[in-house]
Amino acid sequence: METEYDLFGMPSIPMPPEMENEFRVRQAYREFLGRDPEQGGLDYYMQQLQQNPNFNLASAIGNSVEAQEYNREQIRQNPANL
């Protein structure tokens, strides 16, 4: 079996699917909402990913009303970053 490597050249260690889904949800919340997920949101999106492996998590969270408000606030606070 060939070893796979991550972006930093470290050997990749496969995660169980439920851990991978939790990691993906937490990362999406941080990236698109600037915060950790509340338990209800974490549970909901993990269930969506478990039921449908092709579920577009980035689109679901990134296009949410909260994400749009977060982006507007980031732009308002940091207009030079445009």
C-alpha positions, -999 to 999 in steps of 0.1 A, spaced: 0 0 0 14 34 -10 16 61 16 -3 93 8 10 127 20 -8 159 29 0 194 18 28 197 43 45 165 32 34 146 63 20 111 59 -18 112 58 -37 92 84 -72 83 73 -99 94 96 -131 75 102 -159 91 81 -177 106 111 -145 123 123 -138 136 88 -173 150 85 -170 167 119 -137 182 108 -152 194 75 -182 210 93 -160 228 119 -137 241 91 -166 254 70 -181 272 100 -147 288 108 -141 298 72 -175 311 63 -189 322 97 -158 330 117 -169 308 146 -173 273 158 -206 255 151 -232 253 178 -242 217 186 -274 218 165 -257 230 134 -228 205 138 -253 177 142 -274 189 112 -246 192 88 -229 160 99 -263 142 92 -265 158 58 -230 146 49 -237 111 62 -269 108 42 -255 123 10 -217 122 5 -221 146 -24 -238 173 -2 -222 207 -10 -213 218 25 -194 249 14 -224 261 -6 -249 254 21 -229 273 48 -212 298 25 -245 310 10 -264 312 43 -278 345 55 -254 344 85 -224 340 61 -235 369 40 -239 391 71 -205 379 84 -189 389 50 -205 423 50 -193 429 85 -157 418 76 -158 442 46 -171 470 68 -144 465 94 -116 459 68 -123 479 36 -86 479 27 -87 441 23 -109 443 -8 
